[in-house]
Structures are given as structure tokens and as C-alpha cells.
Amino acid sequence: MSGPRYALYYAPAPAHPLWTRASAWLGRDAADGAAVDRPPFPELADLDLDALTEDPRHYGFHATLTAPFELAPGKSEADLAAQAATFASGRRAFTADIAPDALGPFLAFRPAGDASEIQALHEACVRGFHAFRAPLSEYDLARRRKAPLTPAQDALLVEWGYPYVFGEFRFHMTLTGRIADAEVRGRVLAALSAHFADLTGPHRFESVAIFKQPTREAPFHVLAQAPFGR
């Protein structure tokens, strides 16, 4: 567990309004690593928004397609970047509706309609980059198993390195950490729905991104973005 980790994420381009506004909400831009001032949310003035966004700020604004992994023996960062470029060049852009919503106790951008093309992109990424994933260490297996996993999820963890793939996959671009209080969760969702109102609905998916975590303590940052070629 000593090497850097990489992940295949969906993330809008750094110039996209959704990226810039979501990065401001989280308080960090994962493209350049800079802290970003959050706009005022007077309706949430009684909440610690820095604490509320601490976990997603660490990862950067994204949706997981292939979960973080250390590189397999014989694979390099350059190999991974080349594979991402080849993978993306053969895919076409598509549009799907997204909107802020609850995913259990978390808030995230979720699909707001047909998600079949998002699902297909996820499955292609899991399979297309599996050869780059080193086997999970005993430490990482134990860490993942701290969550209550079903037998099917545990089998996916062992085979694919992550328990929430294929039929267990739920697309989400995380906006908050866990909010246990339903009333508070509803208030934050209302504020985020208003904040992102003009960016809710049809969204163009036209790339995949490699994110890198240099050490386990470091935040993730965008290493490369691979645009779709068709």
C-alpha cells in the first residue's frame, strides 16, 4: 500500500461550468489543487460546510468509473495514460440527465432519467482497465470489508477490486459526506438544487479522466483527461 493510486473517473472538463461551480462548493479544484472560495449559503449558515464537504473535497468532484487502484506489476503511468487515450478515442459522446439527489445519507449528482449509456461507460471502464489494477492487498481487502457487504459484493471485490461494479454500480458525483439527520439533508439538498439549477438536466459526457493520489494521505488530482473521439 505504498505506491500511488490511480482511478478512472468521470469529471467535467476544468473549464466546464459544472466543474467550476462544484469545485467551489467543495472548496478545492482537483485540476490544479487550488483552494476555492465557496459562495455564501445564508440558508445553511448554521452548518459547518467545510466539514460537510471534507470527504468529497479530498477526492475531487467526480463520479467513479473504475475505483482507485495501484498499478499492476509491469504497468506504468505512461501505459495507463496511453490506454485511456485509446479507450476514449473509440467512444462517442452522449447526453444524459443529471440532478442533485440523495443517495442514502449522502448528496450527489445522480441520473435523472435513462442511465443506460452511463452504465455502459462504467462497465467498459472496469473491463478496459482491469489489467492495470494490482491485486488488492490484505490491508485494502480488510478496509473494504469494514462496510457491510453482501456475498455478491464481496465476490465482486475479490474479482474486480471493488464491490460496487456492474449490477451494484450507482452513478454519483458526490457533493457531501454523510448527513444522518434527514431534515438537515433535505435543507442542504434544497440549497444545492437551487445552486445548480441551471446546470441540472441534460449533461454532455465527452471524456474520461485519470485521477492520481500520490500517497494515501494526499488528495486526488486530475492527471489527464481523455476526450471521446467519436
N, C-alpha and C positions, 0 to 999 in steps of 0.2 A: 504493500500500500504506500510505496514511497514515490512512485513516478507521477507525472502529471496525468490528469484525466481529460478526456475529450467527450463531446456529445454532439449528436446531430439534432438540432433544434429547428423549429420554425420560428423565425423572428422577422418582422418587417425590416426593410432597409433602414439604415440610420437616419436618412432624410425623410422618411415617411411620417406623416403627422401622428399616426398611432404610436410609432416608436417614441417620438419625442414627448408626446403627452403622457404615455405610460411610464417612461423613464422619469419624468418629472414627478409623477405620483409616487413612484418607488424611491426617488431621491438619488438615483445613480444611473448613469448612462453606461451600459456594458460595452458599447462600441469603443469608447475612449477612456473608460474608467473614471470619468469625472463625476463628482457630486453635482447634483442638480437641485435647485431650489424648488420646493413644492409650492404650487399656488395655494392661496388661502382657501380653507374649507370651513367657514364660520359655523356651519351646521354640525361640524364634528369637533368643535373647539375643546370639548371636554375629553377627547380621546387622545392617546399618545400614538400619533400616526407613524412616527419613526419606529416604534416597537411593533406596530401592526404590520408594517411592511418589511421588517428586518429579514425574514427568510427569503421572500422573493427578490429583495434587493441584492442579496448575496449571489443569486443565480442569474440575475438579469431578466429583462422581460422576454419571455419565450414560451413556446409550447414544446414539450419533449416529443421527439420522434424516435430517436434511439438514445436511451438513457446513458448517463456518464459511464465511461469505461477507461481502463488503462490499455495501452496498445499491446497487441499480441506480439510475442517474440518475432523478430524479423520485419516488423512493420514500423514505418517511420511517420513522423508528422507530414512530411512531404508526400508520402504514399497516400495518406488519408486525404490530404487536400486534392491530390490528383483524382482519387476515386470520387470525391464529392463533385468535382467539376465534370467528370464523365457521367456520373449518375444524373446530375441536374440537366446536362445538355440534351439528354434523351427524353426529358419530361416536358409536358406542356403546362402552362399556367392555367389556373382555374379560379372561379369565384365561388365563395360560399358565405352565407350569412353568419355573423358572429355578434355577440352582445354580452355585456356583463351579466353574470348569473351566479347562483350559489352552486357549489359542488361540495355537498356535505357542509362542514363548518367553514369552508374557505370560499373566497370570492375570486372569480376569474372570468376572462372572456371565454365563452363556450359557444358551440354551434347553436344557431337559432333556426335551423332548418335541416335540409338534407346534408349529411356529413359523409356521404359515401366516398367522395373524392379525397377528403381529408384522411379517412380511414385507409384508403388505398395508398396514399403517400406514406403514412406511418408504416404499413406492412412492408412496403418496398424498401423503406429505410432500414427496418430491423433486419431484413434478409440481406440487403445490399451491403451492409457494413458489419455483418456478424463476424466475418473473417478478421476484422481489425480489433475485435474485442478479446482481451486477455481473459482467461478463466477467472472467475471471482475467487478472491482469497477467502480463507476461512473467516477472517475478520469481516469482510463485506457480506458474506452469506449470513453470519450471525447478526449483523446490523440490520439487514433486510428482514430477517425473521423476527425482529422485535415487534414488527407490525403483525397483527393477526392475519395470516394468510390462509386461504383455502388450500386444500390439496392440489387443486388445479393451478392456482397461482404459484405454489411452491415448485411445482413441476416446470412451469414457465421460467421461474427464477433460475433453476438449475440449468435448463437447456439454453435460455436466451439471455441470461444475466439480469433480468428484470421481471417482476411478477405481473406487471400491468401492460401486457402486449397483446396484440391480436384481439380476441374477443373481450379481453379485460381492459383494453385501451379506452380512455376517455379524454378527448382533446380538451386542453385547458391552458390558457395563458394566465398564469397566476398573478393576482393583484394584491392578495393579503395572506397573512398567516391564518392560523386557526382562530375563529371568533366563536367562542362557545355560546355566548348569550344571543338568542335569536332576535331579540329586539334591537340590540346593537348591530347585529349582522344586517338586519333589514334597513337600518338607518344608513349604514355605510354603502349598501347596495344602491339605495336611492340616490345618494350623493354621487356615486360612481356612474350610475346610469345617466345622470344629468351632465356630469363632467365629460363623458364620452358620447353624448347624444348624437353629434354629427358624424361620429366615426362608427356608429352601430349600424349593422345591416350588411350589405354586400361588401366583401373584402376580397381583394385580389391576392391570391397565393402565387408567387412567381419566383421563389428561390428557397433554398435551404441554407442553413448556417452551421458552421462548425464553431462551437464554443470550447474554450480551453480553461482548465483550472490548474495553474502551475503546481500548487501544493494543496493538500486537503484543507488547509486553513484559509487559503486565498479565495477571493471571489472569482466567479467565472467571467470571462470576457469573450467578445466576438473575435475569433481568429481569422475567419474567412467567410464570405458569403458566395454561394454558387447559384447563379441565376438559371432558371429553366430556359431551355433552348428552343422549345417548340411552341 
